[in-house]
Amino acid sequence: MLRWQWPWALVAALLIAALVCLTIVMVSSHRRAYHDEARIYGVQDDLETEHAGALMRVWRRLNRIAVALLACALVLSCILVGRPAHVDAQDEQSSNRDIILCLDVSGSTLPYDHQVLSTYLNLLQHFKGERIGLSIFNSSSRTVFPLTDDYAMVTEQLTQANDMLKGVQTQDDIDKMSDEQYQQIADWLEGTQNRKNATSLIGDGLVGCAAMLPGFAYSKADTAQSRSREASIVLATDNVVSGSPTYSLAQALDLTSQAGINVDGLYSGPQSSEGDATTNEMRQLIERHGGLFLTQSNSASIDELVREIDGRRSHEAQAQSQTALTDVPGWWTLAVAILLAGWLVMAWRLKR
């Protein structure tokens, strides 16, 4: 629907244009009346021949066309003064969820992390409006990218990491890597092995991921009621700890639960170890704290995880019908430009 944002300016411009045109017409009529009363011989009398008369008729016709073009351009210019606008009605959906992708990059999980990253990429396709962040950990944590709703950047980062880690699935793959490829992986993992004689400190890694979420505190003082945005963590690990962590997985889950952060587990390891005691322990701890535990062998894992995250939302995404006035001078401006160009052509032809 077309509307004018400044209708009063449109009316004023049209009145001014009409007044100017009326003044010109009155002045022209007065001059013609004067010439009719006082007969003056001039060039007009000399041009009263057949050929000259034909040229004069063409000139008058072109003159009328030029005046018509100029008048139309004036009217459209007056319309532009009124700021023509289009009413844009659409449904806007906003989400107030934060999701942290928490990835174990220790030696036992690294060969399987590309599968996890593929899962993250598939998971990303189901979201709209959520803020996504990625943290990787071994003995210490590193933020790959903070919470963001720039899905193009998130997709680029996850795809780059996925392609890079495909080269570490087996020892043969590692042996075939070039020095440049090896350095790229080393650079990507830099900052995740800052503690000696310790790897895969899962509880510490989970707490580090939770620290990326606004309002998280390393104490029991933070509660779910103090959190304004729904928060989730997708933790990918094999739950094989080597060293003495500051937080055990159970302690870390207690902290995230008290902070109102939902943690889902994604097993990252060989399929033959899905029934191990460490895997079962991780499953029990995750499910005890209200999370969903999934394995890579579960073909429905993505759909289950999406349904679980959507189903537990306490702050529903709100869909509202929004209307806005958007200036649409494009076609009007183009029409004015075409009319003025036509008038310039006519003026050039008349001059000749």
Residue pairs with C-beta under 8 A, 6 or more apart in sequence:
1 86
1 87
2 84
2 85
2 86
2 328
3 84
3 85
3 86
3 87
3 325
4 10
4 79
4 82
4 83
4 84
4 85
5 82
5 83
5 85
5 325
5 327
6 81
6 82
6 83
7 82
9 81
9 82
9 83
10 78
10 79
10 81
10 82
11 82
12 81
13 77
13 78
13 81
13 82
14 75
14 78
17 74
17 75
17 78
21 71
46 52
47 53
47 55
47 56
59 350
62 346
62 349
62 350
63 346
63 350
65 342
65 346
66 343
66 346
66 347
66 350
69 339
69 340
69 342
69 343
69 346
70 339
70 343
72 339
73 336
73 339
73 340
73 343
76 332
76 335
76 336
76 339
77 336
79 332
80 329
80 332
80 333
80 336
83 327
83 329
84 327
84 328
84 329
84 332
85 325
85 326
85 327
85 328
86 325
86 326
86 328
87 323
87 324
87 325
88 323
88 324
88 325
88 326
89 321
89 322
89 323
90 321
90 322
91 319
91 320
91 321
91 322
92 319
92 320
92 321
92 322
93 128
93 129
93 317
93 318
93 319
94 129
94 317
94 318
95 127
95 128
95 129
95 130
95 317
96 228
96 229
96 230
96 315
96 317
97 129
97 130
97 131
97 229
97 230
97 231
97 232
97 309
97 313
97 315
97 317
98 130
98 131
98 133
98 147
98 213
98 214
98 229
98 230
98 231
98 232
99 127
99 130
99 131
99 132
99 133
99 231
99 232
99 233
99 234
99 309
100 132
100 133
100 134
100 135
100 147
100 209
100 210
100 212
100 213
100 231
100 232
100 233
100 234
101 120
101 132
101 133
101 134
101 135
101 234
101 236
102 135
102 137
102 205
102 206
102 209
102 233
102 234
102 235
102 236
103 113
103 116
103 117
103 134
103 135
103 136
103 137
103 236
103 237
103 268
104 113
104 136
104 137
104 138
104 200
104 202
104 205
104 235
104 236
104 237
104 238
104 268
105 113
105 136
105 137
105 138
105 189
105 192
106 138
106 199
106 200
106 240
106 242
107 199
108 200
108 238
108 240
108 269
109 200
109 236
109 237
109 238
109 240
109 268
109 269
110 165
110 168
111 168
111 169
111 170
112 169
112 238
112 268
112 269
112 270
112 296
113 165
113 236
113 268
114 162
114 165
114 166
114 169
115 268
115 296
116 236
116 266
116 268
116 296
117 158
117 161
117 162
117 165
118 162
119 236
119 266
119 296
119 301
119 302
120 134
120 158
120 234
121 155
121 158
121 159
121 162
122 302
123 234
123 302
123 305
123 306
124 132
124 151
124 154
124 155
124 158
126 302
126 306
127 151
129 149
129 317
130 149
131 147
131 148
131 149
132 147
132 148
132 149
132 151
132 154
133 143
133 145
133 146
133 147
133 148
133 212
134 143
134 144
134 145
134 154
134 157
134 158
135 141
135 142
135 143
135 144
135 205
135 208
135 209
135 212
136 142
136 144
136 189
136 192
137 192
137 201
137 202
137 204
137 205
137 208
137 209
138 189
138 192
138 193
138 199
138 200
138 201
138 205
139 192
139 193
139 194
139 195
139 196
139 198
139 199
139 200
139 201
139 204
139 243
140 191
140 192
140 193
140 194
140 195
140 201
140 204
140 208
141 191
141 192
141 204
141 205
141 208
141 209
142 190
142 191
142 192
143 212
144 157
144 161
145 153
145 154
145 157
146 212
147 212
147 213
148 154
161 188
164 181
164 184
164 185
164 188
165 185
166 173
167 173
167 174
167 176
167 177
167 181
167 185
168 174
168 177
168 185
174 182
177 185
193 199
195 201
195 243
197 243
198 242
198 243
198 244
198 245
199 242
199 243
200 237
200 238
200 240
200 241
200 242
200 243
201 241
201 243
201 245
201 246
202 235
202 237
202 239
202 241
202 245
202 249
202 252
203 241
203 245
203 246
203 247
203 248
203 249
203 250
203 251
203 252
204 245
204 246
204 247
204 252
205 237
206 233
206 235
206 247
206 249
206 252
206 253
206 256
206 263
207 218
207 246
207 247
207 252
207 255
207 256
209 233
209 235
210 216
210 233
210 252
210 255
210 256
210 259
210 261
211 218
213 231
213 233
213 259
213 261
214 229
215 222
215 226
215 227
215 228
215 259
216 222
216 259
216 261
217 259
218 255
220 255
220 258
222 258
222 259
222 260
223 258
223 259
223 260
224 258
224 259
224 260
225 260
226 260
227 259
227 260
227 261
229 315
230 262
230 313
230 314
230 315
231 259
231 260
231 261
231 262
232 261
232 262
232 263
232 264
232 309
233 256
233 261
233 262
233 263
233 264
234 264
234 266
234 305
235 263
235 264
235 265
235 266
235 286
236 265
236 266
236 267
236 268
237 265
237 267
237 268
237 282
238 267
238 268
238 269
238 273
238 278
238 279
239 249
239 278
239 279
239 281
239 282
240 269
240 278
241 249
247 255
249 281
249 282
249 285
250 285
253 263
253 285
253 286
253 288
253 289
254 289
256 262
256 263
256 289
257 263
257 289
257 290
262 290
262 291
262 309
262 312
263 286
263 289
263 291
264 286
264 291
264 292
264 293
264 294
264 305
264 308
264 309
265 282
265 283
265 286
265 291
265 292
265 293
265 294
266 293
266 294
266 295
266 296
266 301
266 305
267 274
267 279
267 282
267 293
267 294
267 295
267 296
268 296
269 279
271 295
271 296
271 297
273 279
274 295
274 297
282 293
283 293
286 292
286 293
287 293
290 312
292 304
292 305
292 308
294 301
294 304
294 305
295 301
298 304
